Amino acid sequence: MTTYSRNPGEDDGSEVDLTQLDDAFANAPVEEKEFDSVPDGKYQVNVEKVEITTARSSGNPMLKWTLRILAPSCRGRLLWRNNVMATRENLKWLKNDLHVCGLDLQKLSDLPANLERLLDVKLEITKRTKGDSENVYLNRRLVLAEGAGGTGGGQAQGYANDDDCPF
């Protein structure tokens, strides 16, 4: 096993011999993949991942969202939203986004312990492009009707009303 770590001493010392794969690797074609951006519009998404990290440009703390599109189009594609935590305006946006997801905190320092509560939340979002910048806005939480069971898996049944239907 070869391990890369910033902490010395975490490598167990054993190496995997990859030389036998060198020729196949050298001859393997590289496929250029280019994906069109998700078009601007409203989408129903599932919160796949949330993490507290730091913004590369400023070093400020940031909540990074990974959102998987359920409907109406581009199903399975990913969108991202970043909430930088630097100014009062940034914190206002973050607090509103958390509220839309049903997470109302008294203190921002409680966020790390509550990140799991944001996972698998279904949302309606709006994606807008302005110049080179793509922005994602959390509009509202999609709520399952009582007795629907499960997450609905992106299916139309189970949502509280037709406005919440992902198709």
N, C-alpha and C positions, 0 to 999 in steps of 0.2 A: 504494500500500500504506500503510495506517495501522497503526502499531505502538505499543503501549503498553509502556513499559518504565520501570523505576525508574532506569535509567541514561540520562542525557541524551546526545543525539547518536546514538542508535541508530535514529531514524526517518529514512527515506530522503527524506522531504519530499513525495513524490508522494501525492496524495489520490485515492480512489475516489469518484466522484460517485454517491451513493445517492438523490438527490432524485427521480429518475425512478421509484423504487419506493415513495415515501412514501404515495401513495393506497392501493395494494394492501396495504401493511403496516398502515395505519390500519384497513382494512376486514377484515383477516384475523381470524377468530375465535380466541379463546383457549380451548383445551380443558382443562377441569379434569381432571386425572388423579390418581386416588387408588389407591394399591396397598396391599392388605392386607399386613401383616407376614408374613414367612415363619413358618409355625407352628413351635412348639418341636418338637424331635426330632433324630434323627440323619440326616445327609446325607453323600453322597459329593460332594466338591468338587474343583475344579482351582484351584491358585494362579495367578491371572491377573496380579497386580501386587503388588509389595512396594516400599515406599519408606521412607526414613528422613526424618522430618519433625519438627516440634515440636508438642506438644500446645497447643491454643489457650488453654486455661484456665490452665495452669501454665508453659508455655514449656519444659517438659522434653523431651528427645529422645524420639522414639516411632517404633516400627516399625509401619507401617500396611499391613495385608494386605487385598487384594481377592480374594474367593473366589467362583467361579462354580459353582453347583449343577449336578451331573451327574445325580443321582438320589437317592432313589427318586421324589420328587415335586418340584415347583417348578423343574424343569429350566430352566436358563438364567438364573434369578434370581441376584442378587448378595447376598453377606453380607460383612461387614467385621469384622476383628479388629484391635485396637490393643494393642501392647505398649509401655506407657510405661516409660521407663528412668530411674527416680528412686530407688527403694529396693531393698534386698537382695531383698525379696519379689518386686518387679517383675522384677528380673534373673533370679531363679530361674524364674519363669513363662516369660520369654523364652528362657532356655537350654533349658528342657524343650520348648518349641514348636519351636525350631530342631533339637533332637535328634530329635523326632518326624519332622521333614522330612528327616532324614539329614544335617544340617549340624552338625557338632561342631567348635566353634571353641575355640582356646586363649585368645584375647583378643577382647574385644568390639570393639576397634578394627579387627579383621579383617572385621567384618560388611559394611561398604560394598563391599569388593572381592569379596564372595561372594554378594551379593543375587541375581545371575542364577541361581545354583544352586537357588534356591527356586522359580523359575518353572516352571510346568507340573507341579509335584508334585501327585499325587492323594492326597487325604486323606479320612478319615472324621472328621466333626466332630459336635459336639452343640451345638445352639442352645437356650438357655434364657432365658426372660423372667422378671424379678423386678421387680415394680412397673413403672416406666417404663424400666428398664434392660434391654437385650438383650445377652446375653453369648454368645460363640462360643468353644468349647473344642476344641482339636486333639486328637483321640483317638489316631489312628494313621495311618501312611502305608499307602496301598494299593499293593501291589507287583504288577507284571505278571509273568506266568509266562514262563519262558524260551521264546524262539522266537515269542512273541506278536507282536512287532514293533509299532512305533509306540506311541501313547498309548492305543490301544483306543477312542479317541473316545467314551468313555462306553458302549461296547458291552459286553455281558456276557462275551463270549469274551475270553481273554487274561489274566484275573485268576487268581492262584495257587490260590484255592479259592473255594467258594461263599460263604464269609463275606465275601470281597473283592468279590464281584459287585455292581455298582452298581444292579442291578434286583432 
